[in-house]
Amino acid sequence: MQVLEVLRRPVISEKSTALQERGKYTFEVALDANKQQIKQAVELAFSVEVVKVNVTSMPAKWRGPGRRRSQTSPWKKAVVTLKPGQKIEFFEGV
């Protein structure tokens, strides 16, 4: 897997925005990515030093009313902690 294929998109929510104040940034990542690959991808893409990576697998959920129910895709979320004093400029405008 290529290093930059690991990161899919940033996760923008109330909780992830509150974590940014503590130097933690949240990304959706590839399902088969591990912590070392995520760390390398963030350091390469944003030129920062990663201290810690926490990963959570988000299960599929049923959506929709009645007989038209469908299932969302499962995905993986990574919370990346940066070295104190560093930040990712990409998130600052959000």
TAUR-V835702 format. One record per helix or strand. SS is the DSSP state (H for helix, E for strand). FROM is the first residue (numbers start at 1). TO is the last residue. Records with the same first field share a line. If there is no record, write none. Layout:
SS: FROM-TO + FROM-TO
This chain:
H: 3-5 + 14-20 + 35-46 + 66-68 + 89-91
E: 7-10 + 24-29 + 50-58 + 62-63 + 70-71 + 75-82
